[in-house]
């Protein structure tokens, strides 16, 4: 099917590319996304202290109706009414919405939105920390659990409790001081090419399967030093195996795991979707619906499946920046991000899941997306404290 070049959504904070080529096996310009890494202690099995459940979040067939509207917060004493002003939104490069969504915010509040993109999520947070207290904007969207503790520690956010949080399950709120507000979530998971497993062995069902010689030479992952999903997958193994994660990665190395710098190199290079030979890749739970949406020629079913027992939960946040020039407008925009107008627009633009129970998933997500019931997670403070040590050790084990 001929079409205009489309920007394919990929992991938050990763550079975009245009899609305009046909892929073998009747496929697919796939888009995988992510939102960022989450919370609970690493132990020998999935953490139980702060398990993130999907209960209460939008699920397949969610049809909740809402008439939620944004009202501009009443200005505090000494502050002016933000109506008629401009609010500056700092984002990573992968932020995407339908044009009419932010137009609806302006129509409801009288506040214009100016967006400034600042590279990937890491660059976004680094820049915001450097300018903490004297920010380049009013609101930051796109800090994930990988960088959450860093952002909190550098004092870049002003606490704000949005009334829209009444529609968000508590387990998405990782900061009790409400310096950040959860907006969307997604899972980094093993994906597999279905037709490659029409005999023996069967598709992998767990992390343990990947060390079985029957799956030798089948897996491609991304480096946790340079890739958000690569780091998420490493964290999944740390959460699951605890101190045994090093032995697990040594076993993957011995079983022929391939490593790429980023998601595109893995998915479009080594994985079958892009013409490679490997049938298992680290990608996203939302990759199958993206396969259907971007398939050229069209397909009714995705060619890929998801190993939900391998998934690592990522949550993406927004926050009012400390020292914002338009704090009232910033608060109004945070409120708007939790309304159905914004939340319903998230899946098909950024290929992540809305956090609000008032949101309705699009039909293609209902049909083809899978949400892990019990995703892996590591506390953001632990990630911040151990990230460099873990990735350095991973390099020693896998690449040297």
Secondary structure, DSSP 8 states (H G I E B T S, - for coil): -----EE---BTTS---EE----TTT-B-----B--B------SSS--TT----TTS--TT---------------TT----TT-EEEEEE-TT----HHHHHHHHHHHS-EEEEEE-SSHHHHHHHHHHTTTS-SSSEEEEEETTTHHHHHHTT-EE----GGGGGB-GGG---TT-SSEEEEEEEEEEEEEGGGGSSSS----STGGGGSGGGTT-EEEE-TTT-HHHHHHHHHHHHHHGGGHHHHHHHHHHTT-EEESSHHHIIIIIBGGGT-SBSEEEEETTHHHHHHHTBSS--SS-SEEEEEEEEEEEEEEEEEETT-TTHHHHHHHHHHHTSHHHHHHHHHHH--EE-BTT----HHHHHH----SS-B---HHHHHHHHHHHHHHHHHHHT-
